[in-house]
Amino acid sequence: MFEEQLDRRWSEALPLALEAAAGTLVHFQSPRLVVEQKSDLSPVTIADREAELFLRERLLARFPDDGFVGEEFGEVAGHSGFRWVVDPIDGTKSFISGVPLYSTLLGLLWQDQGVAGAIILPGLDEAVSAARGRGAWHWRGRQRQPAAVSERGSLSNAIFVTSQVDSFARRGAESVFLGLQQAAAITRTWGDGYGYLLVATGRADLMVDPFMHLWDAAAIQPIIDEAGGAFVDWRGNPTVHSGEGLATNRHLLESVLAVTRQAPSLS
């Protein structure tokens, strides 16, 4: 019964997520784009709001018993056990800068566990998606192929990506960034959802975030897991609820955790 419900939801939701992401291109690199500032000083635009409302209205029309959580418009309670989680534009700073490394994230939780997710980069015409037990898939244009994490086994040869370096300092975890940077072969700030897509497709080996909201993490866990990797918190717990996260292949996991476990806990 669960498998049928998951398949039905994901088969209907993924095309909607692709449509919502494509809709953001109407505003991308527009000279008329207005950037507002939220209470936490982060930027937001009409593109964020339109994409989230599009998914909220259409998903709840199809699955009215499900819950829904979005970054911009809050939560709708449900009672089916399923909950949709949306970040309409993950990487708004890239979006407002005219850089195509932003994504639309759609995650599906079952009893608070991630069971399906999509990372869609409309500016690159690229996406990765997964559902539990169905594998992870990578699209470039119309071409689709299985997504898989790298097999690299040493941090000294690894590519480490993250979103914003000063977020480690805000956490009091500068030593984590410096330790991973010194251990890795290459460090780049190809972050936000794009960084996790790079890990899921084997082009980067580890992505680390000192801070994550549920809408940042919910889509990521099933994608990385189905691609053969691990998405965990900085202590190694497989969760989307800890407020932090890292993704890597399973060969490197313990080496990465040996560094992140030295940081103070968020709680």
Secondary structure, DSSP 8 states (H G I E B T S, - for coil): -HHHHHHHHHHHHHHHHHHHHHHGGGTTT-TT---EE-TTS-EE-HHHHHHHHHHHHHHHHH-TTSEEEETTTEEE--SSSEEEEEEEEETHHHHHTT-S--EEEEEEEETTEEEEEEEEETTTTEEEEEETTS-EEEEETTEEEE--------GGG-EEEES-THHHHHHT-HHHHHHHHHHSSEEE---HHHHHHHHHTTS-SEEEES---HHHHTTHHHHHHHTTEEEE-TTS---S-SS-EEEEETTTHHHHHHHHTTS----
